[in-house]
Structure formats: C-alpha cells, structure tokens
Amino acid sequence: MKDKSTDPRIHCDYSKLIKLQSQARAFSLLPNLKSGTALSGRHSSIFRGRGLNFEELRHYQLGDDIRNLDWKVTMRTGKPHVRSYTEEKDRHFIICVDQRSSMYFSSVDTMKSVVAAELAALTAWRILQDSDRVGFVLQSTEKLHWLTAKRSQGDLLHRLKLLANTNQSLDVMSKDSDAVSFSQFVILLGSLKLKETTIIIFSDWHGTTPDDITHLKHLQKHNDVLGVLISDPFESHLPALHNDWVVGDGSLQISINEAKKFDLANKGLSEQQSLKREQLIQLMAAKGLPVIETDTSGAHIEQFKRAVGGRR
C-alpha cells in the first residue's frame, strides 16, 4: 500500500518502523521483574528458561548439588569444587497493537495509532536483539490478526509491513466491526492457551469492560500481561469553552454550547480515564508490574524507554 500521508504524525511509515531498530538497545525490557527461582540469568523473567550458562568455579558448600562437582579440579587441588550456573531464559512475547478507529486521534502532535505502532516496533526489535521469540495480535478495524511468535528478522519485517499498511488504512471515516471489540481481543488471547508468555498491550483501552480485566487477570496467573495506556489530553479534560463544541464519533455527534453541559462532559471524560487507569492498576498489581502511560505529545519513545528502564 502506498503511504496515504507524508506526515509521520498522522500515519506511520514502514521505513520508520525499520529504523527504530537503531534505538532498541537504548533500554532494557522489563528490567524490574525478578526471577522466582534460585537461578537467574540474562533475562529478568519470572519464568524458567531452556538452558544453563556456566558462571564460575567455586569451593563446594554444604547443600550444593554433587552432580555439579568438577572432578578434575577436585582431584588436582585435593578440595571439592563445583561448577556454578545461571539459568538462560528464552522468553516468548506477544505484542498486541490496537489500530482501531478510536486510535486515529490526537489533539496535540501524534495520532494514538502511530504511537502504538512505533512502540510496538521498537519493542519487537528489542525482543529480537535478545534472541527471543515475538508474535503479534494486530487489531485492525475489520479483523484480529494473530501472527505466531518467531525468532526471525525476516518474519518481523513482514509483520511490520502489515502493521504499517493497517495504520495507513485508518482515516476519519474508519468504523470498527463487532469482531474487533476489546472483548473479542481478550477472547482471542484466552483461546491461545498461552503459558510463560509476556503479553504487551499497546492500546487506548477503549471499550474495556470489568469482565475483560477479569479475564486478563486469569492470563496473569501463567503469564505476564503488561498494559501500556496511550492517551490524549482531550480524553481527560476539554480546553476552556469559548465557542460551541461539536463532538462526534463518526456516526453520532453532540453540541456542547452551555457551561453546564461543558462541565458534565469534562466530568464524564475524567471519570472514564480514571476508570481505565484503575483497571490497569488492578491488572498490573497481580505481578507487581508498572502501569505505563504514554501520550500523543510526540515524546512517546522517550516516555516508554524511561518507563521500562532506559539505559544512559
């Protein structure tokens, strides 16, 4: 698909998603997760991995596994020595990218849909550089795309191309089918029977219900679910009322021309945004994960890096 817009704030460009690879080493993904086992390896994950890496040779201590005795060193020195290992964790990631019509919005600088696409690409490059597998669930306005986890740059490039094309198909006339509601997205995740997977969701969390959060909490029992809330200032508070406001969703619209209506609208927006944050806090609390929020100011890359542990 040919780019619909040359403005990178409105539609993301495939080449830009590729170039984000150069920024992927500027942060460590989920650095604050601690291993739940005595062995900890190159990844700060709570899950067991596939192998062990040799760390050091040391004197035998009471309680050490005798299977780790290094007999050659023991015979040479006359004192028992053991080989110490750290666990290598091969993580399995699923990146969920919301590209529904509600994401095609910004009152400041960059569309929420572009923010989600760029952060998803940046995260995918980081995962691939760690030699881990990365899959995608892409929410378009028409269908949910499930792309299985692979450890391949070629596969990632194909997926970023699909992401760019999906992003560029959004416009002011875009409407969502019933098949792409947030609830349908959660149902898809549940049907995948995921275990020991890190699920990262880039979305404005539009249409999320308490049942959806409950189902995601069930996923947290055997996985890590990290929610990233992409928001815009208008979603919390409208600027001062000077003239009549006309607000619409592409199908319906309402006129706000009185101070009382304006105050009610602001109250409703604030309550809805607070509810989203509370739902995310509840979800993240299950594993002690951070609640990450980025906005449409154009600073989303730096905001995300700082939130997950950027390197200086």
Secondary structure, DSSP 4 states (H G I P E B T S, - for coil): ---S-S-TTTS--HHHHHHGGGGGGGB-SSTT---SSS---SS--SS--SEEEEEEEEE--TT--GGGB-HHHHHHHSS-EEEEEEEE---EEEEEEE-SGGGS--SSSS-HHHHHHHHHHHHHHHHHHTT-EEEEEEE-SS-EEEEEEE--HHHHHHHHHHHHHHHHT--TT----GGGSHHHHHHHHHHTT--SEEEEEEE--TT--HHHHHHHHHHHTTSEEEEEEEE-GGGT-PPP-SS-EEEE-SS-EEEE-SHHHHHHHHHHHHHHHHHHHHHHHHHHHTTTPPPEEEESSS-HHHHHHHHHTB--
